[in-house]
């Protein structure tokens, strides 16, 4: 299949579209700025309360007449541009494909040679997030602002989190023989001044966490003791993974936190950052949420430092000094696996998972923000699909002002793509071409030259909570489109399989949860019989560790949750979840509605599902890790979620 690298089939149409949009844009920008000036966020309200001279109100009063005059002057040009822009949309392609050519050995072609479908299983990591990159005036309805700056910061944080090496922690104990799987918040990848990830030695001797200092900004503050070995796992290279083994004799207990390691410094919490700081999207690189920051999660990170054991001051062995309490690793391991009967690890993580392979984003509506986000993500992902959807009256019943908001990024080559727009929408959602994006990616090849492929679907369902029937209809369409895409892109037959399917994943913002009584129709949909939800026990019943992914927008800028580390700590206790997560409410009023308000652990509306059937007959895809991520705190009103699948063959199990 030929992937579209431009939105139009020829340069003439592209040029005409650029001219028409140039005529429309001044009017669009002025309307957005004028509306945004009258929708303050809670952060701006607090600033105004601390401003005795009311300078912000004076600026609004001064610039509003200027905006209005310029808006009136731009209307004729916008109307002329619209006359050209609207009919051009019938020739527009449904997405734009971007590939970063110069990736060297880290490119997707090199990744295909890592797994041949034999030997040890292969793990693949998926993440999804609603990033609310709407025009600024619309984003303010969700208490978010400065869309362009947020887009750049979101891209930087995702790139930095995913570029960290992967680490596995083995705990030798007669009472705990489990293996803590590839850590989602384990090791900081060194970042140079150009933002490019550097190679990390796979062997870290005698320390479970040591200081990493890639760009000279802020060193880490904690470390833990323990012998280590650096053998790569899961087919990864030594630069991508390392193993930390924490020894313990029979009947012994890990060191307690009362005695810091010799020569070490012990600092607890998120420390280092000033109180009452500004929102994260106003900060520079390396501030809160960046991996080189002192406010990066101390309790969930394992930091390593490359280089010799000689410090800049000439003191030998400086890197091997113990910088924290040995209980840090114990606490991080307990945070990841709290329920011994669960088959996989789960955690609230301050960072995106290391070695992230596939990323699905929703609500990337603003075109300029999408471009900024794509540029940042290309620092890690080689293949990106953006500007997905249709405009005007193309393909859907009503006129579309916004695209679908979907964006997909991958480290592996994309083979086939399809997009479908949901026709059954109403109210404000009808102005956007919300739909589903279907992708087929190649993740390896067998010694017999059979392609190993995977299927991924990303979607964003109808938003208004009362429209359950519309969402159920969209889920029906999603299932039909999934089957059609598999059938149309498969080049295999039962007698002569040319492709082996490793995984089938569906993710996105479904806009319904599994605990609200008003969402019973969606909870019982047949999609959940074909695809497994790792967080769900059944219709209306969540697993105890699952938490909501929709934040209470009124508290986005509170000091308790304004950094990834702080938000992580808040969400790990019930009181914090009740205060800062959105909870289901009932249509009924009174005391009954109040009881339901406190039900569960919040509204989980962002889903990550995987199929257990329809794969290669001899293979099994199992969840290895599931994570709720706080790295985008202050930048969106949703929590990203991530899942790591391990694909193994029957030969390996035997």
TIMARPA-143967 format. One line per field, with one value per residue (C-alpha): residue number from 1; x, y, z. Coordinates in steps of 0.02 Angstrom, whole numbers. Layout:
REM TIMARPA-143967
seq: NUM:...
c1: X:...
c2: Y:...
c3: Z:...
END
This chain:
REM TIMARPA-143967
seq: 1:2:3:4:5:6:7:8:9:10:11:12:13:14:15:16:17:18:19:20:21:22:23:24:25:26:27:28:29:30:31:32:33:34:35:36:37:38:39:40:41:42:43:44:45:46:47:48:49:50:51:52:53:54:55:56:57:58:59:60:61:62:63:64:65:66:67:68:69:70:71:72:73:74:75:76:77:78:79:80:81:82:83:84:85:86:87:88:89:90:91:92:93:94:95:96:97:98:99:100:101:102:103:104:105:106:107:108:109:110:111:112:113:114:115:116:117:118:119:120:121:122:123:124:125:126:127:128:129:130:131:132:133:134:135:136:137:138:139:140:141:142:143:144:145:146:147:148:149:150:151:152:153:154:155:156:157:158:159:160:161:162:163:164:165:166:167:168:169:170:171:172:173:174:175:176:177:178:179:180:181:182:183:184:185:186:187:188:189:190:191:192:193:194:195:196:197:198:199:200:201:202:203:204:205:206:207:208:209:210:211:212:213:214:215:216:217:218:219:220:221:222:223:224:225:226:227:228:229:230:231:232:233:234:235:236:237:238:239:240:241:242:243:244:245:246:247:248:249:250:251:252:253:254:255:256:257:258:259:260:261:262:263:264:265:266:267:268:269:270:271:272:273:274:275:276:277:278:279:280:281:282:283:284:285:286:287:288:289:290:291:292:293:294:295:296:297:298:299:300:301:302:303:304:305:306:307:308:309:310:311:312:313:314:315:316:317:318:319:320:321:322:323:324:325:326:327:328:329:330:331:332:333:334:335:336:337:338:339:340:341:342:343:344:345:346:347:348:349:350:351:352:353:354:355:356:357:358:359:360:361:362:363:364:365:366:367:368:369:370:371:372:373:374:375:376:377:378:379:380:381:382:383:384:385:386:387:388:389:390:391:392:393:394:395:396:397:398:399:400:401:402:403:404:405:406:407:408:409:410:411:412:413:414:415:416:417:418:419:420:421:422:423:424:425:426:427:428:429:430:431:432:433:434:435:436:437:438:439:440:441:442:443:444:445:446:447:448:449:450:451:452:453:454:455:456:457:458:459:460:461:462:463:464:465:466:467:468:469:470:471:472:473:474:475:476:477:478:479:480:481:482:483:484:485:486:487:488:489:490:491:492:493:494:495:496:497:498:499:500:501:502:503:504:505:506:507:508:509:510:511:512:513:514:515:516:517:518:519:520:521:522:523:524:525:526:527:528:529:530:531:532:533:534:535:536:537:538:539:540:541:542:543:544:545:546:547:548:549:550:551:552:553:554:555:556:557:558:559:560:561:562:563:564:565:566:567:568:569:570:571:572:573:574:575:576:577:578:579:580:581:582:583:584:585:586:587:588:589:590:591:592:593:594:595:596:597:598:599:600:601:602:603:604:605:606:607:608:609:610:611:612:613:614:615:616:617:618:619:620:621:622:623:624:625:626:627:628:629:630:631:632:633:634:635:636:637:638:639:640:641:642:643:644:645:646:647:648:649:650:651:652:653:654
c1: 0:62:61:16:155:57:-125:-161:-119:-25:72:-55:-194:-74:-25:-206:-247:-104:-166:-345:-293:-181:-336:-437:-306:-305:-493:-478:-337:-425:-587:-488:-392:-547:-645:-497:-480:-652:-624:-493:-419:-407:-220:-255:-390:-263:-141:-273:-313:-130:-124:-172:-159:-273:-151:-223:-398:-331:-242:-403:-502:-369:-345:-527:-575:-417:-458:-636:-579:-453:-582:-705:-568:-517:-692:-696:-529:-586:-746:-646:-526:-670:-742:-581:-544:-711:-717:-533:-573:-655:-482:-394:-319:-373:-201:-21:121:289:449:613:737:902:883:1038:1045:900:779:629:720:849:712:639:797:788:649:630:480:584:675:632:471:464:382:292:241:86:26:-127:-169:-296:-191:-329:-236:-388:-388:-346:-522:-595:-456:-498:-667:-564:-460:-309:-222:-73:-101:55:173:85:106:294:310:200:311:469:405:344:508:614:514:514:700:751:835:738:783:726:738:758:728:812:704:630:462:461:517:428:518:482:460:535:515:400:488:657:805:834:906:1044:994:1119:1093:1017:888:958:963:1135:1186:1188:1302:1203:1305:1282:1392:1341:1207:1023:1019:1162:1169:1143:1197:1175:1160:1233:1069:1022:1093:985:976:945:1021:1009:1135:1142:1244:1197:1225:1205:1145:1019:846:703:818:866:1038:1148:1113:926:914:1003:966:979:981:941:1010:935:970:836:737:822:735:787:877:761:751:817:1000:1061:1201:1378:1431:1258:1132:952:816:636:489:492:611:712:571:503:329:189:268:187:100:215:184:259:423:581:662:726:598:466:421:582:700:847:746:766:577:577:506:634:539:496:655:815:946:1110:1261:1373:1558:1708:1717:1819:1723:1757:1844:1966:1901:1901:1744:1627:1495:1489:1441:1275:1160:1004:918:913:726:694:701:593:461:464:443:296:217:217:141:18:-96:-2:-146:-125:-31:56:134:37:82:53:209:283:354:305:372:548:564:389:349:178:90:-92:-151:-323:-382:-233:-355:-249:-143:0:6:7:159:253:207:264:432:463:405:518:662:611:479:527:351:208:30:-50:-186:-301:-481:-588:-645:-797:-934:-819:-863:-984:-1159:-1123:-993:-829:-726:-599:-512:-523:-386:-299:-109:-8:179:279:457:410:368:186:119:-64:-179:-366:-474:-663:-770:-914:-1074:-1184:-1136:-1232:-1211:-1032:-955:-1031:-910:-761:-730:-708:-677:-559:-383:-328:-146:-47:136:278:374:488:514:542:691:570:540:365:319:272:139:28:-138:-176:-337:-352:-519:-611:-795:-940:-917:-1085:-1114:-1301:-1283:-1252:-1347:-1232:-1076:-1145:-1178:-1000:-934:-1035:-956:-784:-803:-859:-717:-591:-647:-647:-473:-402:-483:-431:-249:-214:-105:-108:-206:-228:-130:10:28:137:108:103:-3:84:-45:-209:-236:-378:-355:-416:-536:-702:-790:-877:-818:-845:-924:-1060:-1238:-1275:-1147:-1218:-1254:-1072:-1005:-1097:-1047:-985:-819:-763:-794:-674:-544:-481:-473:-332:-415:-586:-663:-830:-968:-977:-837:-657:-501:-454:-294:-373:-397:-487:-402:-510:-447:-552:-512:-535:-379:-258:-147:-152:20:-16:-32:63:214:219:295:164:19:90:92:-83:-157:-80:-197:-386:-407:-304:-402:-566:-506:-421:-506:-675:-803:-964:-1123:-1300:-1443:-1541:-1517:-1511:-1416:-1417:-1323:-1197:-1160:-1123:-1011:-888:-900:-744:-576:-634:-694:-577:-625:-457:-442:-307:-378:-294:-357:-316:-387:-349:-160:-35:-100:62:83:10:4:0:3:169:141:3:34:-62:55:68:207:86:23:-34:-34:-195:-348:-323:-201:-109:-109:20:26:170:124:240:217:283:274:220:398:463:334:377
c2: 0:175:290:472:593:748:794:820:715:853:1012:1124:1077:1091:1268:1319:1250:1348:1509:1480:1439:1593:1698:1607:1597:1780:1774:1602:1662:1822:1731:1607:1742:1848:1702:1642:1811:1786:1606:1612:1455:1428:1466:1635:1672:1644:1759:1894:1876:1910:2059:2216:2327:2216:2227:2074:2146:2310:2219:2125:2287:2370:2232:2178:2328:2301:2116:2160:2289:2170:2031:2136:2183:2001:1934:1970:1882:1735:1718:1720:1590:1480:1477:1395:1292:1201:1115:1068:954:829:793:789:628:562:572:629:503:564:463:519:451:472:354:248:83:133:133:21:-86:-132:-176:-303:-407:-422:-551:-702:-777:-911:-924:-804:-706:-526:-383:-236:-80:24:190:298:474:611:769:900:1000:1101:1282:1382:1449:1272:1199:1325:1241:1098:1221:1209:1347:1389:1246:1277:1274:1123:1027:1052:1006:851:790:820:727:577:569:583:454:327:349:283:112:-36:-119:-278:-301:-478:-500:-654:-707:-871:-784:-685:-773:-655:-552:-369:-347:-211:-57:79:210:137:217:389:398:527:673:782:963:920:808:651:496:425:244:174:33:-123:-167:-66:-144:-163:-28:-40:145:264:444:486:653:669:857:930:998:915:753:621:610:428:257:84:-53:-226:-333:-320:-406:-328:-468:-406:-483:-511:-494:-316:-247:-203:-20:-48:-155:-201:-317:-271:-415:-380:-519:-582:-733:-847:-768:-601:-435:-290:-147:-27:155:213:193:283:205:258:418:443:582:544:658:603:654:754:878:1013:1109:1273:1274:1363:1341:1386:1260:1135:1196:1365:1287:1261:1097:1005:1076:976:823:819:678:784:877:867:851:692:544:490:340:262:298:200:317:266:365:321:350:308:300:458:617:788:836:693:584:401:298:447:364:213:314:268:416:357:230:48:41:141:-15:-111:26:38:-151:-151:-9:-110:-273:-255:-402:-569:-655:-538:-612:-450:-295:-134:37:224:287:461:423:345:168:141:73:127:52:123:283:328:505:584:766:827:943:1099:1087:1196:1101:937:994:1044:880:780:867:822:642:615:623:446:378:352:334:455:478:646:766:614:644:739:919:1001:881:744:568:618:687:858:993:960:1104:992:830:669:724:554:539:378:356:196:131:-8:11:43:-71:-25:114:144:280:284:428:392:453:449:604:753:918:985:817:829:971:852:702:581:405:258:236:60:11:-141:-140:-260:-310:-448:-589:-775:-870:-928:-744:-741:-568:-549:-414:-332:-238:-79:23:195:279:421:393:514:626:677:557:543:477:294:235:334:261:85:114:174:19:-87:5:-13:-202:-212:-101:-204:-363:-280:-209:-378:-461:-329:-317:-501:-584:-754:-912:-1058:-1171:-1048:-916:-772:-673:-716:-604:-565:-448:-358:-203:-77:82:260:374:280:416:290:202:32:92:218:154:267:174:-2:-20:12:-95:-247:-223:-375:-288:-341:-524:-515:-403:-415:-265:-294:-177:-256:-403:-391:-269:-137:-217:-154:-235:-160:-77:7:196:328:417:574:712:841:995:1114:1044:1036:1175:1133:1119:941:880:1007:892:711:655:744:679:503:510:583:447:309:345:343:519:592:499:561:740:748:617:636:515:450:544:482:567:549:679:674:559:415:520:570:388:349:501:412:243:158:238:366:363:259:312:282:100:-21:-187:-337:-490:-666:-747:-721:-727:-852:-1022:-1065:-894:-815:-628:-593:-431:-406:-232:-102:77:237:381:552:626:745:826:1004:976:877:825:638:510:415:226:102:-86:-203:-364:-514:-626:-802:-962:-1136:-1197:-1077:-1135:-1315
c3: 0:-43:109:80:124:70:101:-85:-239:-331:-296:-384:-263:-116:-168:-191:-19:60:-20:35:214:219:185:318:456:516:547:630:743:794:837:941:1035:1063:1135:1239:1325:1404:1462:1601:1676:1863:1852:1771:1900:2039:1951:1937:2122:2161:2043:2141:1986:1879:1734:1647:1650:1582:1440:1397:1394:1286:1157:1137:1026:923:898:849:720:643:642:544:421:396:363:174:149:254:151:-11:56:114:-62:-121:35:50:-121:-107:40:-77:-149:19:82:253:336:314:334:395:406:480:355:447:595:566:661:772:625:598:470:601:728:607:617:807:812:698:786:871:1036:1178:1166:1110:1206:1125:1219:1178:1250:1223:1283:1256:1248:1221:1087:1035:978:1133:1162:1159:1266:1401:1425:1498:1601:1484:1387:1277:1155:1050:1199:1273:1110:1112:1296:1276:1134:1234:1386:1287:1191:1347:1442:1300:1263:1434:1434:1501:1665:1751:1939:2005:2191:2264:2411:2471:2496:2332:2174:2057:1926:1917:1730:1623:1730:1668:1773:1799:1716:1647:1474:1460:1353:1268:1234:1066:1148:1067:1175:1210:1228:1404:1456:1495:1649:1808:1941:2122:2119:2080:2043:2016:1962:1780:1715:1527:1500:1658:1723:1886:1954:2034:2221:2264:2239:2311:2339:2262:2143:1961:1796:1627:1516:1389:1393:1269:1122:1169:1147:1298:1262:1283:1438:1597:1742:1924:2048:2229:2337:2497:2605:2669:2809:2787:2758:2647:2733:2817:2775:2943:2899:2744:2643:2684:2604:2534:2530:2575:2511:2507:2399:2241:2322:2239:2158:2227:2296:2206:2035:1871:1758:1675:1499:1543:1598:1500:1452:1602:1722:1812:1713:1612:1647:1698:1827:2016:2026:1924:2020:2148:2214:2046:1950:1942:1875:1797:1749:1601:1601:1708:1897:1901:1937:1865:2026:2003:2144:2092:2121:2135:2030:2144:2298:2373:2362:2451:2558:2508:2536:2376:2267:2391:2385:2195:2178:2299:2201:2041:2105:2246:2209:2209:2116:1966:1818:1770:1847:1863:1931:1932:1845:1834:1661:1497:1481:1421:1245:1196:1025:978:1030:995:1035:1032:1018:917:829:804:646:707:871:775:678:836:919:767:764:946:929:778:901:950:830:648:577:615:548:586:524:516:462:340:326:249:192:131:187:327:341:419:389:480:549:638:592:694:816:800:789:780:804:783:791:670:485:440:303:283:345:342:418:441:504:622:537:693:792:857:949:961:917:743:702:715:603:747:687:693:624:579:554:507:559:526:682:617:493:510:440:302:253:326:386:569:583:711:702:798:800:879:905:992:1029:1052:1205:1284:1428:1400:1220:1258:1104:989:1069:1056:871:851:939:817:671:750:759:578:519:618:531:360:384:437:286:158:214:245:113:196:171:289:173:134:270:212:371:556:668:833:914:887:995:1008:1109:1128:1220:1231:1333:1447:1604:1683:1845:1798:1801:1652:1545:1563:1376:1328:1471:1403:1221:1125:1089:1264:1221:1073:1155:1332:1448:1576:1702:1699:1791:1701:1655:1790:1891:1891:1961:2130:2066:1915:1931:1831:1687:1684:1799:1887:1783:1931:2016:1868:1936:2121:2199:2254:2073:1968:1939:1879:2044:2149:2045:2055:2246:2256:2146:2251:2397:2403:2472:2331:2199:2270:2265:2095:1986:1901:1972:1896:1938:1924:1835:1996:2131:2319:2434:2309:2182:2315:2357:2176:2165:2279:2194:2128:2089:1961:1780:1672:1496:1409:1359:1301:1238:1159:1068:1125:968:785:812:748:812:903:985:1139:1180:1367:1464:1552:1624:1635:1688:1725:1682:1765:1657:1568:1729:1698:1509:1487:1584:1551:1618:1481:1497:1434:1411:1372:1283:1275:1123:1151:1052:1105:1075:1208:1336:1300
END
